[in-house]
Amino acid sequence: MQLDINNERTLFVKGFDRSHNKDDIKSALIEHFAPCGEITRVYVPYACTTGASIGYAFIDISNDNGKALTLDGSYMGDRKLKVVKGTLRPEFNCYVGYPNCPHYLRYINDMVNKSFRERHRGRLRRLTQDLQDPSGRV
């Protein structure tokens, strides 16, 4: 995931119940912050070895995040949230040092494959046709 550490609309949130899976945490955060504006991204980092949430999230809100900052100290379930601006947080680099993480490697592989397919779409289509019919006839 490409993170923009200079995005003024990014919030750093911690304090939520991290015993839930990543999708449930994302849904709960979206529901909690929805009254503050359009949520454009929720990123919940997870531990590579376990797949469990590390305990914080980054949320991008399309408009001014001032209203969202007022949720600092609010409760989501029975947990008190800490909500601050997320710019230049050291947590943005949470996967540095995880070069052998299978989740990270799968993500990188998917991104490289996607980029390759987008760059070479036309050539791959022609190559596939040529391999199916070496004479060039379709």
C-alpha positions as CSV (number, residue, x, y, z in Angstrom):
1,M,0.0,0.0,0.0
2,Q,1.3,3.4,-1.0
3,L,0.9,5.7,2.0
4,D,1.1,9.5,1.7
5,I,2.8,10.6,4.9
6,N,2.2,14.3,4.0
7,N,-1.5,14.1,3.6
8,E,-3.0,16.7,6.0
9,R,-6.3,14.8,6.0
10,T,-4.8,11.6,7.4
11,L,-5.7,10.7,11.0
12,F,-3.8,8.3,13.3
13,V,-6.1,6.3,15.5
14,K,-5.3,3.9,18.3
15,G,-7.0,2.4,21.3
16,F,-9.6,0.2,19.4
17,D,-10.1,-3.4,20.3
18,R,-7.5,-5.2,18.2
19,S,-8.7,-8.7,18.9
20,H,-11.1,-8.5,15.9
21,N,-10.0,-9.2,12.3
22,K,-8.8,-6.4,10.1
23,D,-12.1,-6.2,8.1
24,D,-14.2,-5.9,11.3
25,I,-11.9,-3.2,12.6
26,K,-12.1,-1.3,9.3
27,S,-15.9,-1.5,9.3
28,A,-16.1,-0.3,13.0
29,L,-13.8,2.6,12.3
30,I,-15.7,3.6,9.2
31,E,-19.0,3.5,11.1
32,H,-17.4,5.5,14.0
33,F,-15.9,8.2,11.8
34,A,-18.7,8.4,9.1
35,P,-20.4,11.5,10.7
36,C,-17.1,13.4,10.2
37,G,-17.1,13.3,6.4
38,E,-16.4,11.0,3.4
39,I,-13.8,8.4,4.4
40,T,-11.5,7.7,1.5
41,R,-9.2,5.2,3.0
42,V,-8.8,3.1,6.2
43,Y,-5.5,1.4,6.6
44,V,-5.1,-1.1,9.5
45,P,-1.5,-2.5,9.6
46,Y,-1.2,-6.0,10.9
47,A,1.6,-8.2,12.3
48,C,3.1,-10.2,9.5
49,T,3.6,-13.4,11.5
50,T,0.1,-13.5,13.0
51,G,-2.1,-11.4,10.7
52,A,-3.5,-9.6,13.8
53,S,-3.8,-5.8,14.0
54,I,-0.8,-4.0,15.4
55,G,-3.2,-1.7,17.3
56,Y,-3.4,1.5,15.2
57,A,-5.0,2.7,12.0
58,F,-4.7,5.5,9.5
59,I,-7.9,7.1,8.2
60,D,-8.2,9.6,5.3
61,I,-11.2,11.9,5.3
62,S,-11.9,13.9,2.1
63,N,-12.8,17.1,3.8
64,D,-11.3,19.0,6.8
65,N,-10.6,16.4,9.5
66,G,-11.2,19.0,12.3
67,K,-14.5,17.3,13.2
68,A,-12.8,13.9,13.3
69,L,-10.2,15.2,15.7
70,T,-13.0,16.0,18.2
71,L,-13.5,12.2,18.5
72,D,-10.2,12.0,20.4
73,G,-11.2,10.5,23.7
74,S,-14.4,9.1,22.4
75,Y,-15.3,5.4,22.9
76,M,-15.7,2.8,20.2
77,G,-17.3,-0.1,22.1
78,D,-15.7,-0.1,25.5
79,R,-12.4,1.3,24.3
80,K,-11.2,4.9,24.4
81,L,-9.7,6.1,21.2
82,K,-6.7,8.4,20.7
83,V,-7.2,10.4,17.5
84,V,-4.5,12.8,16.2
85,K,-3.3,14.1,12.8
86,G,-1.3,11.3,11.1
87,T,1.2,13.3,9.2
88,L,4.9,12.2,9.5
89,R,4.1,9.4,12.0
90,P,6.9,6.9,12.3
91,E,4.3,4.2,12.2
92,F,3.9,4.8,8.4
93,N,7.0,2.6,8.0
94,C,5.6,-0.4,10.0
95,Y,6.8,-3.0,7.6
96,V,10.4,-1.9,7.3
97,G,12.4,-4.9,8.3
98,Y,9.9,-7.5,7.2
99,P,11.4,-8.5,3.9
100,N,10.4,-12.2,4.4
101,C,6.9,-11.5,5.4
102,P,4.6,-13.7,3.2
103,H,1.8,-11.1,3.4
104,Y,4.1,-8.3,2.3
105,L,5.8,-10.5,-0.4
106,R,2.3,-11.5,-1.8
107,Y,1.3,-7.8,-1.9
108,I,4.5,-6.7,-3.6
109,N,4.2,-9.6,-6.1
110,D,0.6,-8.6,-6.9
111,M,1.6,-5.0,-7.3
112,V,4.5,-5.9,-9.7
113,N,2.2,-8.2,-11.7
114,K,-0.5,-5.6,-11.9
115,S,2.0,-2.9,-13.0
116,F,3.5,-5.3,-15.6
117,R,0.1,-6.2,-17.0
118,E,-1.0,-2.6,-17.3
119,R,2.2,-1.6,-19.0
120,H,2.3,-4.5,-21.4
121,R,-1.4,-5.2,-22.0
122,G,-1.3,-4.9,-25.8
123,R,1.9,-6.7,-26.3
124,L,0.8,-9.6,-24.0
125,R,-2.4,-9.9,-26.0
126,R,-0.5,-10.1,-29.3
127,L,2.0,-12.6,-27.8
128,T,-0.8,-14.8,-26.5
129,Q,-2.4,-14.8,-30.0
130,D,0.9,-15.6,-31.6
131,L,1.5,-18.5,-29.2
132,Q,-2.0,-19.9,-30.0
133,D,-1.5,-19.6,-33.8
134,P,2.2,-19.2,-34.8
135,S,1.2,-18.4,-38.4
136,G,-0.3,-15.1,-37.2
137,R,-3.8,-16.0,-38.3
138,V,-6.5,-15.3,-35.7
